């Protein structure tokens, strides 16, 4: 699995590998809502898991993968006694309502071995719903935009990589928050 690794400073490293970054021509001509997901993990081989996740999403009819960022390797936060994290951002299209999408994402995390032992614990796969179109959602189970997205290099760096690319109709950095 060829990888291009590039140090970007501050203990961060960018990885360019199969499927990260990528952009697909949408299968459908519209319908649904554009959603941005943050993915992360630090147990096992997270980059290989991200690639498996992409293949898994390619076989789904309810989640259409449109684009992925490069992978960012970055130090953990919160609980620090754990391996570095791999993070990326995915842009997808779905017809699922926000809470249905959240349930589907939690189901996918479990399918990929996610176990929740304590806050900021090491994990196989974490999927955060960052943006759901331009909607604001403030419910006990779901807050969109993700409440701490601007504070996390693990989200802002991959988002900036996607936002710089041509032919993106809209991106979360242009959404008023």
N, C-alpha and C positions, 0 to 999 in steps of 0.2 A: 504494500500500500504506500505509494510515493507521497511524501509530504514535503512541503516547503516550509521551513521554520524561519521566523524572522523575529529577533528581539526588537521590542518597540519602547523599551525603557520602563523604569519604575517596577521592575520585577515582572513585567508582562511580556508575553510572547504570542505572536500570531502564527497560526497554522493554516496552510492552504492545502487541501487534500480532496479526494474524490467527493464531489457533492457539496463542498464548502470552500468557496462560495459557488452558487449556481443560480440560474434563472431559467424558468420554464415558460414556454408559450402556454397561456391558459387553454385548457381543454374546452371550456365553455365560453360563450361570448358575454357572459355577465351573470347577474343573479347572485344572490348571497351577499355577504359582507366581507370586506378585507380585514383580516385579523393579524396581529403581530404577536408572536410567542417568543419568550425567552426560554432557552433550554440550557441545562447545566448538569454537571455530574463530576464526581471525583473518585468513584470506586471502580475497580476493574480497568477496562479500556474505554473511557467515555467517548473518544473520537469514533471508534468502531461502533459503539452503541448509537451514536448520532447517525452514522451511515445506515445502520439497521433501521433506525426510526424513519429516516427518509424513505427507505424501501417500503416500510410498513405503511407510511402515509400515501405512497404512490398507489397502493392497492385499496385505499378507502374511497368510498363514494361521497362521504359526508365532509371530508376535509381535503381540499385541493391545495397541494403544496405549490407555491408560485416562485419562491425565492429563498435562498439561505445566505447567510453571511459567512465570512471566514470564521474560524474557531479562535477564541482568545483563551490562553492559559493565564490564570491569575491567582493570586494568593487567596486563601479563605478569609472570611470575615466572621465576626461573632465568635464561634468556637474555632480557635486557631490551631489546635493540635490535630491536624488532618492534612491529607494530600492537597495539592493545588487543584483548582477547578478548571474544567474546560467549559466554555460557554459560547453560545451562538444565538442568533436571532433568525426565526423563520417567519416568512410572510405567507399566509394561507388565505383561502377563500372558503367560506362555509355558509350553509343555510341554517345551521343550528342556532337556537336562541342562546344568549350569554350563559345562563345557568346550565343549560343542557350541554353546552360546549365545555364548561368547567367540569361537569361530571365525566364527560368523555375523556378529557385530559387527565383527570385523576385515575380513570380506568387504564389509560395507556401507561401512566407512570407505574401502576401496579403490575401490569403485563411485563414491563421492563425491569421488574425486581425492586421497585421503590418500597422501602420500609421506613416509617416515620418513628424514630426512637426518641429524639429530642430536638429542640429548636437548633437550626444551623448544623445539624448532624451531617456526617458524610452521607452521600447518596449515589445511587446508580444513575438515576434520571430525575430531574426536576423540570417541570414545564410550567412556566408562569404566563398567564394571560396578560399581556402588556397593554394592548389596545384592541378595542372592538369597534372598528370603523371610527367614527368620531364621537361615539357615545360616551357619556359619563354614567357610571353605575356606582352606587354607594349602598351596598347591602352588607349584612353581616358576613355572608359567605364570599362575597366578591366585590372588589373595588377596582374600577377601571376608569382612567388609566391606572396601571399598577402604582400604588402610592409611593414607592421608593425608586422608581425607575431612573430618575435623574441623578440619584446618589450612587448608582452602581456602575462602575466602569465595565462590569460584565454585561451590561445592557447598552450603555451609551456608545462604547467603542464599536460593537457590531452594528448597531443602528446607523452610526455615522458612515460605516463602510457601505451599507445599502443605500443610504440617502444620497451619496455622491454618485452613484451609478446612474447612467442615462436611462430614459424610458420608464421611469417610475412615476406613475400618475400622481401619487400622493405618498407621503411618508409621515410617521408620527412626529418627527421633529418640526413639521409645519403645522401641526394641530395645536390650537391655543389650549394651554393647560393652566 
